Amino acid sequence: MANNGSTKAIEMAPAGRGRKRARALVWFSALIVGSLLAIVAYVVNWAVTLAVLTGIMMFAVVQIARRARKERASVEGKLARAARDRETIIEVLFGVLGLRDMNMTQSERVANLAAGVAWQMGLREEDVRRVKEAALLHDVGKMGIADNVLSKPSHLNEEEWEAMRRHPEAGYVIMDQIASLRGVAAIIHHHHERFDGQGYPDGLRGDEIPIGSRIFAVVDSYVAMTSERPYRKKLGHEIAVKEIVRNSLTQFDPEVVAAFLQAENHGLLTAQTQQKDGLIRSPVASEV
């Protein structure tokens, strides 16, 4: 770490000296131009001086605009590369989850619905994107859980249940190591919290829970209820919506529920419900 700090200091030193030289050159140039204009004004007249000054100002404006366009193009290029890198990371993680035979169709459905509810709540585009990405990757922490636990058809024992309850924290640890996905990590960490504080891992309540996690909780429950299970048939859309409303203020944030109902009025939920869902391999562990 010390070497990194020294390297950064060495890299920053030339940049700092370069900026000082640039400022000195600007002031020197301004002094020279000012002196020349003063001579022109004294020898010729002020009209010529103003014309020359106007030309100089126009030239400066053009140069500043050109430089600004280059800097903007550079920033946009860096942002585009960062977005591509983030998408690649998400695709890799998403693929790993798929290889573990989890229900990717359901995750995509949850992600689309969560993004719709987030928009309905007026979240910024960046926050909507994070909610969607978190919904896609919310079970990334289950990669460390044995296959025989994930696929167990019967109820989990106490040890297996404890392992499953640790997956939000495991997911947080994984995602927090990826700088571009740290905002997603916080949502994943708390996606099993409840509005009344009875959830896990930290027992957060109300606004202590990240808004993305509160949105996910509502949407994920709706999708779970309206999806086929090996051990039961899916519930109807209207019954599932009534269950969401019934659990407002206990399991769910009432503001998120209100946005969810607005999305339902716009037909977003029923459009998604008509899609064909894949079957979940683990009827018990997959909902933990």
C-alpha positions as CSV (number, residue, x, y, z in Angstrom):
1,M,0.0,0.0,0.0
2,A,2.9,2.3,0.8
3,N,4.3,1.8,-2.7
4,N,0.9,2.7,-4.2
5,G,0.9,5.9,-2.2
6,S,4.4,6.8,-3.3
7,T,3.6,6.0,-6.9
8,K,0.5,8.2,-6.8
9,A,2.5,11.1,-5.2
10,I,5.2,10.8,-7.9
11,E,2.5,10.7,-10.7
12,M,0.7,13.8,-9.2
13,A,3.9,15.9,-8.8
14,P,4.5,16.3,-12.6
15,A,0.8,17.1,-13.2
16,G,0.9,19.8,-10.5
17,R,4.0,21.3,-12.0
18,G,2.4,21.2,-15.4
19,R,-0.6,23.2,-14.2
20,K,1.6,25.8,-12.5
21,R,3.5,26.3,-15.8
22,A,0.3,26.6,-17.7
23,R,-1.1,29.3,-15.3
24,A,2.2,31.2,-15.5
25,L,2.2,31.0,-19.3
26,V,-1.4,32.4,-19.4
27,W,-0.5,35.3,-17.1
28,F,2.6,36.0,-19.1
29,S,0.7,36.0,-22.4
30,A,-2.0,38.3,-20.9
31,L,0.7,40.7,-19.8
32,I,2.3,40.7,-23.3
33,V,-1.1,41.2,-25.1
34,G,-2.1,43.9,-22.7
35,S,1.1,45.8,-23.3
36,L,0.8,45.5,-27.0
37,L,-2.8,46.7,-26.9
38,A,-1.7,49.7,-24.8
39,I,0.9,50.5,-27.4
40,V,-1.6,50.2,-30.2
41,A,-4.0,52.5,-28.4
42,Y,-1.4,55.1,-27.8
43,V,0.1,55.0,-31.3
44,V,-3.0,54.5,-33.4
45,N,-6.4,54.9,-31.8
46,W,-8.9,53.2,-29.4
47,A,-11.1,51.9,-32.3
48,V,-8.3,49.7,-33.7
49,T,-7.5,48.6,-30.1
50,L,-11.2,47.5,-29.6
51,A,-11.2,45.7,-32.9
52,V,-8.1,43.8,-32.1
53,L,-9.4,43.0,-28.6
54,T,-12.6,41.7,-30.0
55,G,-10.7,39.4,-32.4
56,I,-8.6,38.1,-29.6
57,M,-11.7,37.4,-27.4
58,M,-13.5,35.6,-30.3
59,F,-10.4,33.5,-30.9
60,A,-10.2,32.7,-27.1
61,V,-13.9,31.7,-27.1
62,V,-13.5,29.4,-30.0
63,Q,-10.5,27.7,-28.4
64,I,-12.3,27.3,-25.1
65,A,-15.3,25.8,-26.8
66,R,-13.1,23.4,-28.8
67,R,-11.3,22.3,-25.6
68,A,-14.5,21.9,-23.8
69,R,-15.8,19.6,-26.6
70,K,-12.7,17.5,-26.4
71,E,-12.9,17.2,-22.6
72,R,-16.6,16.3,-22.8
73,A,-15.9,13.6,-25.5
74,S,-13.1,12.2,-23.2
75,V,-15.4,12.1,-20.2
76,E,-18.2,10.5,-22.2
77,G,-15.7,7.9,-23.5
78,K,-14.6,7.0,-20.0
79,L,-18.2,6.7,-18.9
80,A,-19.1,4.5,-21.8
81,R,-16.1,2.3,-21.1
82,A,-17.1,2.1,-17.4
83,A,-20.6,1.2,-18.4
84,R,-19.4,-1.6,-20.7
85,D,-17.1,-2.9,-18.0
86,R,-20.0,-2.9,-15.5
87,E,-22.3,-4.7,-17.9
88,T,-19.6,-7.3,-18.6
89,I,-19.2,-8.0,-14.8
90,I,-22.9,-8.3,-14.4
91,E,-23.2,-10.7,-17.4
92,V,-20.4,-12.9,-15.9
93,L,-22.1,-12.9,-12.4
94,F,-25.5,-13.5,-14.0
95,G,-24.0,-16.4,-16.0
96,V,-22.5,-17.9,-12.8
97,L,-25.9,-17.7,-11.1
98,G,-27.5,-19.4,-14.2
99,L,-24.9,-22.2,-14.0
100,R,-26.0,-22.8,-10.5
101,D,-29.4,-23.6,-12.0
102,M,-31.3,-20.7,-10.3
103,N,-34.3,-19.2,-11.9
104,M,-32.9,-16.5,-14.2
105,T,-36.2,-15.9,-15.9
106,Q,-37.7,-14.9,-12.6
107,S,-34.7,-12.6,-11.7
108,E,-35.2,-10.8,-15.0
109,R,-38.9,-10.4,-14.4
110,V,-38.2,-9.1,-10.9
111,A,-35.6,-6.7,-12.3
112,N,-38.0,-5.2,-14.9
113,L,-40.8,-4.8,-12.4
114,A,-38.4,-3.3,-9.8
115,A,-37.2,-0.8,-12.4
116,G,-40.8,0.2,-13.2
117,V,-41.7,0.8,-9.6
118,A,-38.5,2.8,-9.1
119,W,-39.4,5.0,-12.0
120,Q,-42.9,5.3,-10.6
121,M,-41.4,6.6,-7.3
122,G,-39.4,9.3,-9.2
123,L,-35.9,7.8,-8.6
124,R,-33.1,9.1,-10.7
125,E,-32.0,7.1,-13.7
126,E,-28.8,6.1,-12.0
127,D,-30.8,4.8,-9.0
128,V,-33.3,3.0,-11.2
129,R,-30.3,1.2,-12.9
130,R,-28.9,0.2,-9.5
131,V,-32.3,-1.2,-8.4
132,K,-32.5,-3.3,-11.6
133,E,-29.0,-4.6,-11.3
134,A,-29.5,-5.5,-7.7
135,A,-32.6,-7.4,-8.6
136,L,-30.7,-9.4,-11.2
137,L,-27.9,-10.2,-8.8
138,H,-29.7,-10.4,-5.4
139,D,-28.9,-14.1,-4.9
140,V,-25.2,-13.8,-5.8
141,G,-24.3,-14.7,-2.2
142,K,-25.8,-18.1,-2.7
143,M,-22.8,-19.1,-4.8
144,G,-21.1,-20.1,-1.6
145,I,-23.9,-22.4,-0.5
146,A,-23.7,-26.1,-1.3
147,D,-25.8,-27.5,-4.1
148,N,-27.5,-30.1,-1.9
149,V,-28.8,-27.3,0.3
150,L,-30.0,-25.1,-2.6
151,S,-31.8,-28.1,-4.2
152,K,-33.1,-29.7,-1.0
153,P,-36.8,-30.5,-1.6
154,S,-37.7,-30.6,2.1
155,H,-37.5,-28.1,4.9
156,L,-34.0,-26.9,5.9
157,N,-32.5,-27.8,9.2
158,E,-31.2,-25.2,11.6
159,E,-27.6,-25.3,10.2
160,E,-28.8,-25.1,6.6
161,W,-31.2,-22.3,7.5
162,E,-28.4,-20.3,9.1
163,A,-26.3,-20.8,5.9
164,M,-29.1,-19.5,3.8
165,R,-29.7,-16.5,6.1
166,R,-26.0,-15.5,5.5
167,H,-26.4,-15.1,1.7
168,P,-27.3,-11.4,1.8
169,E,-24.1,-10.6,3.7
170,A,-22.1,-12.9,1.4
171,G,-23.5,-11.1,-1.6
172,Y,-22.6,-7.8,-0.1
173,V,-19.0,-8.8,0.4
174,I,-18.7,-10.0,-3.2
175,M,-20.3,-6.9,-4.8
176,D,-18.6,-4.4,-2.5
177,Q,-15.2,-5.5,-4.0
178,I,-16.4,-4.2,-7.4
179,A,-16.1,-0.4,-7.3
180,S,-18.7,0.2,-10.0
181,L,-21.3,-2.0,-8.2
182,R,-20.9,-0.8,-4.6
183,G,-24.3,1.0,-4.8
184,V,-25.8,-2.4,-5.8
185,A,-24.0,-4.1,-2.9
186,A,-26.0,-2.1,-0.3
187,I,-29.3,-3.1,-1.9
188,I,-28.3,-6.7,-2.0
189,H,-27.2,-6.6,1.6
190,H,-30.6,-5.6,2.9
191,H,-33.0,-7.3,0.4
192,H,-34.5,-9.5,3.2
193,E,-35.1,-6.7,5.7
194,R,-38.7,-6.0,6.7
195,F,-40.3,-2.6,7.1
196,D,-41.3,-3.5,10.7
197,G,-37.7,-4.4,11.6
198,Q,-38.3,-8.2,11.8
199,G,-36.1,-9.1,8.8
200,Y,-32.5,-9.9,8.5
201,P,-29.5,-9.6,8.5
202,D,-29.5,-6.4,10.6
203,G,-33.1,-6.0,11.6
204,L,-33.4,-2.6,10.0
205,R,-36.8,-0.9,10.0
206,G,-38.5,1.9,8.0
207,D,-36.2,4.4,6.2
208,E,-33.1,2.7,7.6
209,I,-33.6,0.1,4.8
210,P,-32.2,1.3,1.4
211,I,-35.0,2.4,-0.9
212,G,-33.8,-0.1,-3.5
213,S,-34.1,-3.0,-1.0
214,R,-37.6,-1.8,0.0
215,I,-38.7,-1.8,-3.7
216,F,-37.1,-5.2,-4.3
217,A,-39.0,-6.7,-1.3
218,V,-42.4,-5.8,-2.7
219,V,-41.7,-6.8,-6.3
220,D,-39.9,-10.1,-5.4
221,S,-42.8,-11.2,-3.2
222,Y,-45.3,-10.4,-6.0
223,V,-43.3,-12.4,-8.5
224,A,-42.8,-15.3,-6.1
225,M,-46.6,-15.5,-5.5
226,T,-47.5,-15.3,-9.2
227,S,-44.9,-17.9,-10.3
228,E,-45.3,-21.6,-10.6
229,R,-43.7,-23.7,-7.9
230,P,-43.1,-27.5,-7.9
231,Y,-45.1,-27.7,-4.6
232,R,-48.0,-25.4,-5.4
233,K,-49.7,-23.5,-8.2
234,K,-49.2,-19.8,-8.7
235,L,-51.6,-17.3,-7.2
236,G,-53.7,-15.1,-9.4
237,H,-52.7,-11.5,-10.0
238,E,-55.5,-9.9,-7.9
239,I,-54.9,-12.2,-4.9
240,A,-51.1,-11.4,-5.0
241,V,-51.8,-7.7,-5.1
242,K,-54.2,-8.0,-2.1
243,E,-51.5,-9.8,-0.2
244,I,-49.0,-7.0,-0.9
245,V,-51.5,-4.4,0.3
246,R,-52.3,-6.5,3.4
247,N,-48.7,-6.7,4.4
248,S,-48.1,-2.9,4.0
249,L,-46.5,-1.3,7.1
250,T,-45.4,-4.7,8.4
251,Q,-43.3,-6.4,5.7
252,F,-43.5,-3.7,3.1
253,D,-42.9,0.1,2.9
254,P,-46.4,1.7,2.3
255,E,-44.9,4.3,-0.1
256,V,-43.4,1.5,-2.2
257,V,-46.7,-0.3,-2.1
258,A,-48.5,2.8,-3.3
259,A,-46.0,3.1,-6.3
260,F,-46.5,-0.6,-6.9
261,L,-50.3,-0.1,-7.1
262,Q,-49.8,2.8,-9.5
263,A,-47.6,0.6,-11.7
264,E,-50.4,-2.0,-11.5
265,N,-53.0,0.6,-12.7
266,H,-50.7,1.3,-15.7
267,G,-50.9,-2.4,-16.6
268,L,-47.2,-3.1,-15.9
269,L,-47.8,-6.0,-13.6
270,T,-50.3,-7.9,-15.6
271,A,-48.1,-7.6,-18.7
272,Q,-45.2,-9.2,-16.8
273,T,-47.5,-11.8,-15.2
274,Q,-48.5,-13.1,-18.6
275,Q,-44.9,-14.1,-19.4
276,K,-44.0,-17.8,-19.0
277,D,-41.9,-18.4,-15.9
278,G,-39.3,-21.1,-15.4
279,L,-39.6,-23.6,-12.6
280,I,-37.5,-23.1,-9.5
281,R,-35.3,-26.1,-8.7
282,S,-35.5,-25.5,-4.9
283,P,-39.0,-24.8,-3.6
284,V,-37.7,-24.0,-0.1
285,A,-34.2,-22.5,-0.3
286,S,-34.9,-20.4,-3.4
287,E,-37.3,-18.2,-1.5
288,V,-34.9,-17.6,1.5
